[in-house]
């Protein structure tokens, strides 16, 4: 299985996560899930997540 590395950059800090996925076609939906989770995590604190970036 291919391994994909996801990076989320928020306010100059990078969080890295690696995951084995069965194919490249699953990487984009997984990146969207991770970006959505990052937005939700910042919402209760009132943090502006507009500068957040998720890369695969």
N, C-alpha and C positions, 0 to 999 in steps of 0.2 A: 504494500500500500504506500502511495506517495505521502510524504510528510509536508505539511504546509505551515508556514510561520505567519502569524497574524500580529501586527503591531498596531497599538492604539496610542496616539500621541495627544496628550492633553496638557496644556499649559507648560510645554517644554519637557514634560516627563513621558517617557516611553514605557509602555507595558507590553511585554512579549508573551505570546502563547503559541505553542506548537501543537498540531493535531494531525493524526493520520486520517486521511479521507480516501475513499475508494477511487475517486477520480477528480480531475480538475474542475469538472462541472459543478461539484459540490462546494468549491472554495468560495465562490461569490455569494451564494446564499448564506454560508456560515459567516462571512465577513459582515453581511448585512445584519445578521442576528447579533453579532458582537457589538457593532456600532449602535444598534437599537438599545442593547443592554446598557451601554455606556451613557447614552442619552437619558435613559430612565434613572440610572444611578445618580446622575447630577441634578435631576429635576426636583427632588424633595429639598435639596440644599439651596435651591434657587441659583445654581451655578449656570452661567451661560456656556453651553456646549457647542456653540457655533464654530469654534476653532478646533474642535476635535477631529482627528483624522484616523481612519483605520486603513491599513495597508495589508496586502497579502503577498 
